[in-house]
Amino acid sequence: MKNKVIILENESQYHQMMETQDTFLMYFTTPDCGVCKVLYPKLLELHKGFDYPLLKIDASTFTELSGQYLVFAVPTVLIIHDKKEVLRESRYIDFNKIDRLLNLLSD
């Protein structure tokens, strides 16, 4: 499952990710978000360099999960490590910050 992109289709996929992965990324988006569509390829490019799964979540479909993580704007990228949120980037995504943290977690 490492370095794999999973488009969330049901919440059990999220729960499985929490139980089986030490570290993974969550990308909250909506179908009508233009910024999300522009930033997603950049996130995929960055993601290629790491062995962590990426969970792509439609915030308009999975409203309960979005609420659980207090996602009020898209795009939002979360890094989950040891079942805790360790980084949040929302709207204006700092890819350098994401890259630095993923490198630290890889060591």
Protein Blocks (a to p, Z undefined) as FASTA:
>chain_A
ZZiacddfbfklmmmmmmmpmbdcdddddfklmklmmmmmmmmmmmmmpccdcddddfkl
mmmlmmmnopabdcdddddeehiafbdcehjacfklmmmmmmmmmZZ
